[in-house]
Amino acid sequence: MTEMFDPRRAPTRSLRDTLLQAISPRRALPAVIGLGLLLTVLENVATNPRFQWDVVGQYLFAPTVLNGFATTLWLTAVTMAIGVILGILLALMLTQGGTTAKTFAGGYIWFFRGTPVLVQLIFWYNLAALYPRYAIGIPFTGITFAEGSFNDLVTPYTAAILGLGLNEGAYMAEIVRAGLDSVERGQRDAAKALGFSRIRTLRLIILPQAMRFIVPPTGNQTIGMLKGTSIVSIVALWDLLYSVQTIYSRTFQTIPMLIVASIWYLVATSVLTLIQSRIERHYNRGYRPRSTDAEAPR
């Protein structure tokens, strides 16, 4: 007579065996070495008087630093908004536009991705060298509504917004285009068969599915932009880096002031990472990746 299988009598792995495997030298030794190195570095950083942690604490919440940090956050938000709007428009030109629109979008992306953002920033800041004065009016009539010097228009803020925002638009265009292309063609065909307009199809069907592919690289671009705004110090814009530079140029306390800037950058990027994670979870709701494992024969 065949003995019935009793799951309670099946061989189980004891807690002792699990603990022994977890603390085996082969697995524990790298962890111990890594932890030891980390503690050594932390102890050295905390006790080295040349880091001047008292100076870091003194200037961490200084009004000058906080104002620079606020400018960095504001500049990041504005340039990313410009970049996202331009990216969506350019991506739509590439995917749904005619020949002229595709040529314009392709040329825009080619130019702004092909030149360094620092070069673009300096170019916009010195635009008055090419056009000393501007005039707004009706062409060929002599009627002018406003005129003045370009130096009054192209301030450090204007140059930073133009340089960073227009450059970001080129990268966002590729991100949005890749997200739109990730949606299967059958989705568009089904929407067309149901009588949906192109705008309604894009808003209700394409974009909700594409967002799952657009959000992660957009979050990375936002974090990169937050750190990349530090280059605006080249045009004397009072951002976080420029604010600490003005302090250590007077006090010669370079290292502690750079630590202050790094702390605030880490705080901001950590918050942005948490926001990105929540947005990703929102757009991943209801999505289940296909299993690649073959089912076992029964």
C-alpha positions in Angstrom: 0.0 0.0 0.0 1.3 3.4 -1.0 2.1 5.7 1.9 0.3 9.0 1.7 2.5 12.2 1.6 2.3 14.2 4.8 3.6 17.7 4.4 4.2 17.9 8.1 6.8 15.1 7.8 8.6 16.7 4.8 12.2 17.5 5.5 12.5 21.2 6.6 15.5 23.4 7.0 16.1 24.1 10.7 16.8 27.6 12.0 20.2 26.5 13.1 21.2 25.5 9.5 19.9 28.8 8.2 21.9 30.8 10.7 25.0 28.7 10.1 24.8 29.3 6.4 24.2 33.1 6.9 27.2 33.5 9.2 29.5 31.2 7.2 33.0 32.7 6.7 32.5 32.8 2.9 29.5 35.2 3.3 30.4 37.0 6.5 34.0 37.9 5.7 33.3 40.4 2.8 30.5 42.0 4.9 32.8 42.4 7.9 35.6 43.8 5.8 33.3 46.3 4.1 31.8 47.4 7.5 35.2 47.8 8.9 36.4 50.0 6.0 33.2 52.1 6.3 33.6 52.6 10.0 37.3 53.5 9.5 36.4 56.1 6.9 33.6 57.6 9.1 35.8 57.7 12.1 38.6 59.5 10.2 36.1 62.0 8.7 34.5 62.7 12.0 37.7 63.2 13.9 39.9 64.9 11.3 40.0 68.6 12.5 40.8 69.8 9.0 37.2 69.2 8.0 36.2 71.9 10.4 32.8 70.6 11.3 32.2 73.5 13.6 32.4 75.8 10.5 30.0 73.5 8.7 27.5 73.8 11.5 28.0 77.6 11.6 27.2 78.1 7.9 24.8 75.3 7.2 21.7 77.5 7.9 23.3 80.8 7.1 20.9 83.1 5.2 23.3 83.5 2.3 23.5 79.7 1.8 19.7 79.3 2.2 19.0 82.0 -0.3 21.4 80.3 -2.8 19.7 76.9 -2.1 16.3 78.5 -2.8 17.6 79.9 -6.1 18.9 76.4 -7.1 15.5 74.9 -6.4 13.7 77.6 -8.2 16.0 77.4 -11.2 15.6 73.6 -11.3 11.8 73.8 -11.3 11.7 76.5 -14.1 14.2 74.9 -16.4 12.6 71.4 -16.0 9.2 72.9 -16.7 10.5 74.5 -19.9 12.4 71.2 -20.8 9.3 69.0 -20.3 7.0 71.3 -22.4 9.6 71.6 -25.2 10.2 67.9 -25.0 6.6 67.0 -25.4 6.2 69.3 -28.3 9.3 68.1 -30.1 8.4 64.5 -29.5 5.0 65.0 -31.0 6.6 66.6 -34.0 8.9 63.6 -34.4 6.2 61.0 -34.0 3.1 62.6 -35.5 4.3 65.7 -37.4 4.9 66.2 -41.1 8.2 66.4 -42.9 8.8 70.1 -41.9 8.0 69.5 -38.3 10.2 66.4 -38.1 13.1 68.3 -39.8 12.8 71.2 -37.3 12.6 68.9 -34.3 15.5 66.8 -35.5 17.7 69.8 -36.1 16.8 71.3 -32.7 17.8 68.0 -30.9 20.9 67.7 -33.0 22.1 71.2 -32.2 21.4 71.3 -28.5 22.5 67.8 -27.7 25.7 68.3 -29.8 27.0 71.4 -28.0 28.0 71.6 -24.4 25.5 73.3 -22.1 28.3 75.5 -20.6 29.0 76.8 -24.1 25.3 77.5 -24.6 25.1 79.3 -21.2 28.0 81.6 -22.0 26.6 82.2 -25.5 23.2 83.4 -24.1 25.0 85.5 -21.5 27.0 87.3 -24.2 24.1 87.6 -26.7 24.3 91.4 -26.4 27.6 91.3 -28.3 25.7 90.1 -31.4 22.6 92.2 -30.9 23.3 95.3 -28.8 19.8 96.6 -29.1 16.3 95.1 -29.7 13.1 96.6 -31.1 9.6 95.1 -31.1 7.2 96.4 -33.6 5.6 95.9 -37.0 8.1 95.0 -39.7 8.6 97.4 -42.7 6.3 100.0 -41.1 8.7 101.8 -38.8 6.1 101.3 -36.0 7.9 100.2 -32.7 6.2 99.2 -29.5 9.3 98.7 -27.4 13.1 99.0 -27.8 16.1 98.9 -25.6 19.5 97.3 -24.9 19.8 93.5 -24.9 22.0 93.9 -21.7 18.8 94.8 -19.9 17.0 91.6 -21.1 19.8 89.1 -20.9 20.4 89.0 -17.1 22.2 86.1 -15.4 18.7 84.6 -14.6 17.6 84.9 -18.3 20.8 83.3 -19.6 20.6 80.5 -17.1 16.9 79.8 -17.9 17.6 79.9 -21.7 20.8 77.9 -21.5 19.5 75.1 -19.2 15.9 75.0 -20.4 16.5 74.9 -24.1 19.2 72.2 -23.6 17.0 70.2 -21.4 14.2 70.3 -24.0 16.4 68.3 -26.4 17.0 65.5 -24.0 13.4 65.4 -22.8 12.2 65.1 -26.4 14.1 61.9 -26.8 12.7 60.6 -23.5 9.1 61.4 -24.4 9.6 60.0 -27.9 10.9 56.7 -26.6 8.0 56.5 -24.2 5.4 57.2 -26.9 7.1 54.6 -29.2 6.9 52.0 -26.4 3.1 51.8 -26.7 2.0 49.2 -29.2 0.6 50.3 -32.5 -2.5 48.3 -32.0 -3.5 50.7 -29.2 -3.7 53.5 -31.7 -5.5 51.4 -34.2 -8.1 50.4 -31.7 -8.7 54.0 -30.6 -9.1 55.0 -34.2 -11.6 52.3 -34.8 -13.6 53.5 -31.8 -13.7 57.0 -33.3 -11.2 58.7 -30.9 -9.5 61.8 -32.1 -5.7 62.0 -32.1 -5.7 64.3 -29.1 -8.1 62.1 -27.2 -6.1 59.0 -28.1 -2.9 60.6 -26.9 -4.5 61.9 -23.6 -6.5 58.8 -22.6 -4.6 55.9 -24.1 -1.1 56.6 -25.2 0.3 58.9 -22.5 -1.0 56.9 -19.5 0.8 53.8 -20.8 3.9 55.8 -21.9 4.3 57.4 -18.5 5.6 54.2 -17.0 8.6 54.6 -19.4 8.9 58.4 -19.2 8.9 58.9 -15.4 12.1 57.1 -14.4 14.5 58.9 -16.9 12.6 62.2 -16.3 13.3 61.8 -12.6 17.0 61.2 -13.3 17.1 64.3 -15.5 15.5 66.4 -12.8 18.1 65.2 -10.3 20.8 65.8 -12.8 19.5 69.3 -13.5 19.5 70.1 -9.8 23.2 69.3 -9.7 23.8 70.8 -13.1 22.6 74.2 -12.1 25.9 74.7 -10.3 27.4 75.7 -13.6 25.4 78.9 -13.5 28.0 80.2 -11.1 30.0 81.0 -14.2 27.6 83.9 -15.0 27.6 85.0 -11.4 24.1 83.8 -10.6 23.6 83.5 -6.9 22.8 79.8 -6.6 23.9 77.4 -3.9 27.5 76.9 -5.2 28.0 80.6 -5.9 26.8 81.5 -2.4 29.4 79.2 -0.7 32.1 80.4 -3.1 31.5 84.0 -2.0 31.9 82.9 1.6 35.1 80.9 1.2 36.6 83.5 -1.0 36.6 85.8 2.1 37.2 83.2 4.8 39.5 80.8 2.9 37.5 77.9 4.5 37.0 76.1 1.2 36.5 72.5 2.4 33.9 73.1 5.0 31.9 75.4 2.7 31.9 72.8 0.0 30.7 70.3 2.5 27.8 72.7 3.3 26.9 72.8 -0.4 27.1 69.0 -0.7 24.8 68.5 2.3 22.1 70.6 0.8 22.5 69.0 -2.6 22.1 65.6 -0.9 19.0 66.7 0.9 17.4 67.9 -2.3 18.3 64.9 -4.4 17.1 62.5 -1.6 13.7 64.3 -1.6 13.5 64.1 -5.4 14.3 60.4 -5.3 11.4 59.8 -2.9 9.0 61.8 -5.0 10.2 59.9 -8.1 9.6 56.6 -6.4 6.0 57.5 -5.4 5.2 58.6 -9.0 6.7 55.4 -10.4 4.5 53.3 -8.1 1.5 55.3 -9.2 2.0 54.6 -12.9 3.0 51.0 -12.2 -0.3 50.1 -10.6 -2.0 47.3 -12.3 1.1 46.3 -14.3 2.4 42.8 -13.9 5.5 41.8 -15.8 5.1 38.7 -17.9 6.6 35.6 -16.4 9.4 34.0 -18.4 9.5 30.8 -16.5 8.0 27.8 -18.2 5.2 26.1 -16.4 6.2 22.7 -15.0 4.4 19.7 -16.6 1.6 18.3 -14.6 
